[in-house]
């Protein structure tokens, strides 16, 4: 079954059930910091040019040039979707994946916001990062046959003096400053059926998609009955929403559980969002040094561990083991048993990635014969370092998390979640997560 067929079959189940509910008489009601864009030096800091990624069978995605206003740039036969951003890099990646997913479902072209560095990444301001400097958007567009094309906000940047357009957008819980990077004046309209405080933490895409679909009768009915005639309604051709991180197909699952189960945005978009080859190659350089392998030689099979401490230690009870090296060793032992029982090779090497800085932690890792990702530092590609600036090390870390034959991560960490999914989908590996009260395996 091809990508298109699997996509349609999967969505038919979720959306079919939802639309039956939406169409019933009882439910047709409405239940259904400094920014990069503010500085002309931001995008040019990366020395790259942007033209958007056009689908194989589609026409141009934009017209005009940077001297034209936003709505003058839009093609009359193309519908678009964009969103704001929030939280750290990994959550912004999930939001981008969900934006691409929603765009495909609703027949729109996604306009991806750049990644923003929060305090977890850097204590000093660094320029926002275009998504295409982390991911191979052209490859994704080739492999996702239902995706008409991809744009980034840089493709829509305008010259100084061009008036900021007024845009009607959908908003929920994160509409404050969500789109400040975009140089647009936003008028927010609450999601259909949204109550304050929200009844649920997560937005259900299944309920919202009928309003996001171009020329939808649900959209037109909502605007006609719920938006004041003098107010700026959400734009039909240029759909924008405040954020996509907290949306799921089914709101009661939540984004973490939905992704972990292989559903939603990851299943139909995220698995196609591969890292740039330049980043992958630099990851290989780091791995060879960490494992003591000469340049050009094959990297031995290994298990990647993501041991997150930092703010996650607050989740642990007093006196309980808290994501210890011994807990990860216990899960590694179970992983090896599973591989042995299934007749698959058992890797002898382990690469540990962690935000821990306590020297005792590193001693415990070394005592088990494992390698730290820091063991591979010191060999860099100067051109890549110059291009990525303060983002370089974080992007390489993301690549390393997805490079192992198998994966063991920290429960509830979205960084571990994506590392796990990428390892399973891209490398055919097994994955396990260390929980808050998992047993420990003593060092023999």
CORPEWO-V871528 format. One record per helix or strand of 3 or more residues. SS is the DSSP state (a for helix, b for strand). FROM is the first residue (numbers start at 1). LEN is the number of residues. If there is no record, write none. Layout:
BEGIN
SS;FROM;LEN
SS;FROM;LEN
END
This chain:
BEGIN
a;3;21
a;41;4
a;70;4
b;80;4
a;89;18
b;109;4
a;131;3
a;137;7
b;149;4
a;153;4
b;166;6
a;180;3
b;185;6
a;205;8
a;217;10
b;238;4
a;255;6
a;264;5
a;270;3
a;277;14
b;302;6
a;310;6
a;325;17
b;349;6
a;359;9
a;373;4
a;382;20
b;406;5
a;414;14
b;431;4
END
